[in-house]
């Protein structure tokens, strides 16, 4: 462990400042969700059914991780390159790495996924509304993998159900409205310190579909304009990159906070 208690406290305050900023009311946030009320009416039934089928597949993530589980071995290799003089062979070794290295690798993971999402959005933007049905579930898959990458970067195992619940909460936080953000941040305050917190978080996920539609609505006007054929390439790439950037930032802040609290506990 390379950080002093003062350094950890300083970084913790920065994260708490970020959490407060997440709870501010933004007029555009509420307004940006309106297009999907219209989009639901305009979207053909076959596209609704297609989205529903794909979302059901994503829903298995909470229980098993399924096809969305990431490869921790690849991320551990990044730590080995950053710390050539240290034996980094497992998540237990990653947990001892300096926070600065964790931040660097997590940022790199988020940046790579955001670039992939932008390409995905540009590709599906060519066909307007008819390819939108494929884009949203694809971005959800990238989002889940991004949060898992970040979990591993801070030394947490996404194969554990406790972490998959936490990942879903990160996803919820990034797309929730102001009331939802306050509730989720309060809910996750003592996630590792109190086992009842985890059980409460798990029970409050009332259904994956509810999470998905909140996530979908948060794309707002950018996704709405993606319905325009060809021109939708620009809007699709922008919306996807922005969404993944927000998700990566949320994951980094919340997982880093947990790691800092663990280290502060160790120094007591």
VMD Tcl script that draws the C-alpha trace (Angstrom):
set ca {
  {0.00 0.00 0.00}
  {1.62 3.26 -1.14}
  {-0.91 5.91 -0.10}
  {-0.88 7.71 3.23}
  {-4.12 8.18 5.17}
  {-4.12 11.90 4.26}
  {-3.95 11.06 0.56}
  {-6.81 8.60 0.87}
  {-8.96 11.11 2.76}
  {-8.28 13.76 0.11}
  {-9.33 11.44 -2.73}
  {-12.39 10.34 -0.77}
  {-13.50 13.98 -0.44}
  {-13.16 14.42 -4.21}
  {-15.43 11.43 -4.79}
  {-17.96 12.71 -2.26}
  {-17.95 16.06 -4.10}
  {-18.71 14.19 -7.33}
  {-21.57 12.35 -5.61}
  {-23.12 15.67 -4.54}
  {-22.87 16.99 -8.10}
  {-24.74 13.91 -9.33}
  {-27.69 14.90 -7.14}
  {-28.19 18.34 -8.65}
  {-31.29 18.95 -10.72}
  {-30.58 19.53 -14.40}
  {-33.45 20.79 -16.55}
  {-32.03 19.20 -19.68}
  {-31.80 15.81 -18.01}
  {-35.56 15.64 -17.58}
  {-36.25 17.17 -20.98}
  {-33.90 14.76 -22.76}
  {-36.08 11.80 -21.76}
  {-39.20 13.11 -23.49}
  {-38.41 11.88 -27.03}
  {-38.78 8.26 -25.97}
  {-42.41 8.83 -25.04}
  {-42.89 9.68 -28.71}
  {-40.44 7.02 -29.88}
  {-42.50 4.29 -28.20}
  {-45.51 5.33 -30.26}
  {-43.59 5.56 -33.53}
  {-41.57 2.37 -33.24}
  {-43.05 -0.62 -35.11}
  {-44.18 -3.58 -32.99}
  {-41.58 -5.94 -34.44}
  {-38.80 -3.67 -33.15}
  {-40.36 -3.57 -29.67}
  {-40.42 -7.39 -29.68}
  {-36.81 -7.57 -30.85}
  {-35.65 -5.24 -28.10}
  {-37.63 -7.23 -25.54}
  {-35.99 -10.50 -26.60}
  {-32.50 -9.07 -26.42}
  {-33.15 -7.40 -23.06}
  {-34.29 -10.71 -21.60}
  {-30.92 -12.17 -22.58}
  {-29.13 -9.31 -20.84}
  {-31.25 -9.90 -17.75}
  {-29.45 -13.19 -17.03}
  {-26.36 -11.16 -16.12}
  {-27.48 -10.59 -12.53}
  {-27.87 -14.32 -11.90}
  {-24.96 -15.83 -13.84}
  {-23.03 -13.14 -15.69}
  {-23.56 -15.21 -18.82}
  {-21.89 -14.07 -22.01}
  {-21.21 -10.64 -20.55}
  {-18.54 -11.73 -18.06}
  {-15.23 -10.06 -18.80}
  {-11.76 -11.63 -18.78}
  {-9.83 -10.64 -15.67}
  {-6.63 -12.24 -17.04}
  {-6.28 -9.55 -19.70}
  {-6.62 -6.78 -17.12}
  {-4.14 -8.46 -14.77}
  {-1.64 -8.40 -17.66}
  {-1.97 -4.61 -17.74}
  {-0.99 -4.51 -14.06}
  {1.97 -6.77 -14.75}
  {3.21 -4.31 -17.38}
  {2.71 -1.31 -15.08}
  {4.37 -3.04 -12.11}
  {7.10 -5.27 -13.63}
  {8.92 -5.63 -10.30}
  {5.83 -6.86 -8.44}
  {4.21 -10.32 -8.71}
  {0.72 -9.60 -10.08}
  {-0.96 -12.94 -10.72}
  {-4.41 -12.62 -9.14}
  {-7.09 -10.21 -7.96}
  {-5.56 -10.39 -4.49}
  {-2.37 -8.94 -5.96}
  {-4.34 -6.26 -7.83}
  {-5.93 -5.17 -4.54}
  {-2.48 -4.12 -3.27}
  {-1.60 -2.00 -6.32}
  {-1.31 1.81 -5.99}
  {-4.55 3.69 -6.60}
  {-2.86 5.72 -9.33}
  {-2.21 2.52 -11.31}
  {-5.78 1.34 -10.74}
  {-7.09 4.70 -11.99}
  {-4.88 4.60 -15.07}
  {-5.96 1.10 -16.09}
  {-9.65 1.77 -15.34}
  {-9.54 4.94 -17.46}
  {-7.92 3.01 -20.29}
  {-10.62 0.32 -20.13}
  {-13.38 2.94 -20.17}
  {-11.79 4.83 -23.07}
  {-11.49 1.67 -25.18}
  {-15.12 0.70 -24.55}
  {-16.31 4.24 -25.36}
  {-14.50 4.10 -28.70}
  {-16.08 0.72 -29.45}
  {-19.51 2.10 -28.54}
  {-19.00 5.08 -30.86}
  {-18.25 2.75 -33.75}
  {-21.32 0.70 -32.84}
  {-23.50 3.83 -32.81}
  {-22.16 5.07 -36.14}
  {-22.75 1.68 -37.75}
  {-26.33 1.32 -36.56}
  {-27.04 5.00 -37.27}
  {-26.94 4.29 -41.00}
  {-30.32 2.59 -40.96}
  {-32.23 4.92 -38.65}
  {-35.01 3.45 -36.51}
  {-34.68 -0.04 -37.98}
  {-31.14 -0.51 -36.67}
  {-31.85 1.27 -33.38}
  {-33.30 -2.04 -32.16}
  {-29.85 -3.61 -32.42}
  {-27.92 -0.66 -31.02}
  {-29.44 -0.28 -27.55}
  {-28.90 -3.90 -26.40}
  {-25.39 -3.83 -27.89}
  {-24.50 -0.72 -25.91}
  {-25.95 -2.32 -22.79}
  {-23.60 -5.25 -23.30}
  {-20.63 -2.89 -23.67}
  {-21.76 -1.03 -20.54}
  {-21.83 -4.21 -18.47}
  {-18.39 -5.24 -19.69}
  {-17.00 -1.76 -19.01}
  {-18.20 -1.84 -15.42}
  {-16.76 -5.32 -14.97}
  {-13.40 -4.17 -16.35}
  {-13.41 -1.33 -13.83}
  {-14.40 -3.69 -11.01}
  {-11.37 -5.89 -11.78}
  {-9.13 -2.82 -12.07}
  {-9.94 -1.97 -8.44}
  {-9.55 -5.56 -7.28}
  {-13.16 -6.75 -7.18}
  {-14.45 -9.99 -8.72}
  {-17.46 -9.55 -11.07}
  {-18.05 -13.31 -10.97}
  {-19.48 -12.80 -7.48}
  {-23.18 -11.99 -7.39}
  {-22.53 -9.23 -4.88}
  {-20.44 -7.43 -7.51}
  {-22.94 -8.02 -10.31}
  {-25.61 -6.38 -8.15}
  {-23.24 -3.47 -7.53}
  {-22.57 -3.19 -11.28}
  {-26.29 -2.99 -12.00}
  {-26.56 -0.26 -9.36}
  {-23.75 1.65 -11.11}
  {-25.68 1.30 -14.36}
  {-28.85 2.52 -12.64}
  {-27.04 5.50 -11.14}
  {-25.64 6.63 -14.49}
  {-29.12 6.72 -16.05}
  {-31.39 7.57 -13.10}
  {-33.25 10.81 -12.58}
  {-32.43 13.10 -9.65}
  {-34.60 11.21 -7.15}
  {-33.15 7.89 -8.24}
  {-29.56 9.11 -7.92}
  {-30.09 10.24 -4.33}
  {-31.69 6.93 -3.42}
  {-28.98 4.79 -5.03}
  {-26.08 6.76 -3.53}
  {-27.64 6.46 -0.07}
  {-28.23 2.77 -0.65}
  {-24.59 2.10 -1.60}
  {-23.06 4.20 1.18}
  {-22.09 1.19 3.33}
  {-22.07 -1.54 0.70}
  {-19.07 -3.42 2.13}
  {-19.44 -2.43 5.78}
  {-22.94 -3.82 6.31}
  {-24.16 -7.09 4.75}
  {-27.74 -5.82 4.99}
  {-26.85 -3.09 2.49}
  {-26.03 -5.66 -0.21}
  {-29.18 -7.65 0.52}
  {-31.24 -4.47 0.35}
  {-29.62 -3.46 -2.96}
  {-30.35 -6.88 -4.43}
  {-33.99 -6.83 -3.32}
  {-34.57 -3.33 -4.68}
  {-33.72 -4.34 -8.24}
  {-37.36 -4.95 -9.03}
  {-36.72 -6.12 -12.55}
  {-34.03 -5.84 -15.18}
  {-36.51 -4.41 -17.68}
  {-37.12 -1.42 -15.38}
  {-33.36 -0.76 -15.31}
  {-33.09 -1.14 -19.07}
  {-35.87 1.28 -19.95}
  {-34.51 3.90 -17.57}
  {-31.15 3.41 -19.23}
  {-32.68 3.66 -22.68}
  {-34.58 6.84 -21.86}
  {-31.40 8.52 -20.64}
  {-30.04 8.53 -24.20}
  {-32.59 11.24 -24.89}
  {-32.47 13.55 -27.90}
  {-29.24 12.13 -29.30}
  {-30.81 8.72 -29.79}
  {-33.96 10.34 -31.12}
  {-31.96 11.98 -33.90}
  {-30.28 8.66 -34.62}
  {-33.58 7.65 -36.21}
  {-32.69 9.85 -39.18}
  {-31.05 7.52 -41.74}
  {-27.37 8.19 -42.55}
  {-27.29 11.41 -40.50}
  {-27.93 9.15 -37.53}
  {-24.32 7.96 -37.81}
  {-23.08 11.16 -36.19}
  {-25.76 11.23 -33.52}
  {-25.39 7.51 -32.81}
  {-21.64 7.71 -32.35}
  {-21.96 10.79 -30.11}
  {-24.72 9.31 -27.95}
  {-22.93 6.02 -27.44}
  {-19.57 7.61 -26.62}
  {-21.24 9.97 -24.14}
  {-23.16 7.13 -22.49}
  {-20.09 4.92 -22.06}
  {-18.05 7.85 -20.76}
  {-20.69 8.52 -18.10}
  {-20.88 4.84 -17.15}
  {-17.10 4.51 -16.91}
  {-16.90 7.63 -14.73}
  {-19.63 6.30 -12.44}
  {-17.95 2.91 -12.13}
  {-14.56 4.44 -11.38}
  {-15.90 6.76 -8.71}
  {-17.93 4.12 -6.88}
  {-15.39 1.32 -7.07}
  {-12.52 3.64 -6.14}
  {-14.52 4.83 -3.15}
  {-14.93 1.24 -1.96}
  {-11.20 0.59 -2.33}
  {-10.32 3.79 -0.45}
  {-12.68 2.91 2.41}
  {-11.12 -0.55 2.61}
  {-7.63 0.95 2.86}
  {-8.66 3.52 5.42}
  {-10.10 0.68 7.49}
  {-6.79 -1.16 7.24}
  {-4.88 1.89 8.52}
  {-7.04 2.26 11.64}
}
mol new
graphics top color blue
foreach p $ca { graphics top sphere $p radius 0.5 }
foreach p [lrange $ca 0 end-1] q [lrange $ca 1 end] { graphics top cylinder $p $q radius 0.2 }
display resetview
